[in-house]
Amino acid sequence: MDIDVTYEGKKNRLSFDRIPKISELMDALDINTETVLVKINNEIEPEDIKIKKEDKIEMIKIISGG
């Protein structure tokens, strides 16, 4: 199954044998879970949920400073 993920404005297509969890998408893109927010169908979601093939997935990089 192919999943499209948008990260930093770039669309990435990832292939999996089964429906992955968000944390598995992050691993495939080498993204630290503490550095992004995940939006699924325009709602912020935790990284441990499973997704559906038709979901719109966007990862937004968190910027912090002091």
N, C-alpha and C positions, 0 to 999 in steps of 0.2 A: 504494500500500500504506500502510495506517495502522499506526503504531507508538505504543504507549503507553509513556511514560517518567514515572517518579515522581521528583520533585525537590523537596526541602524539604517532603515530605509531601503535595504536590499532584500529581495525575495530569494529565499533558499528552498530548494526542493529536496526533501529527505525521503529515503525509502526504508521501510520496515516490513518485517514478516507479519507483524500483528499491530494492533492499535497501541501506540506508545503513550506513556505518561509524559507530561511536560518536562519533568526532570530528565527523561531520556532524550528528548529533543535538545535540551540544553547541553547534555553530555556530547551529543553528536556534533554540535556547533562549537564545542569547547568554551562554553559560557559558564561563568561562576554564578550560582543561583543567588548569591548575595548582591549581585551587581545589576540585576534587571527586575522589572515588573513584567508580568505576563498578562496580556489581554486576550481573552477568547471571546469572539463575537462582541467586542467593545466593552467587556466586563473584566475587571481585574480578578484573577484567579490564583490560587496557590499552585505550586509546581507539582504536587502529588496527585492531581486529578488526571483521569484518562480523558482523552479527547475523541471526537468523532471526525471522520474523514472530511466532512463538509465544514468543519469549524474554521473560522478566520482567526489565525493566530499571529499575534504581534508581540515582540519582546522589545521593551523600552529600557534603554540603558539609564541607570540612576546616576546622577551627578551630585556629588556632595563636596563640601568644602568648609573651611572654618575661618 
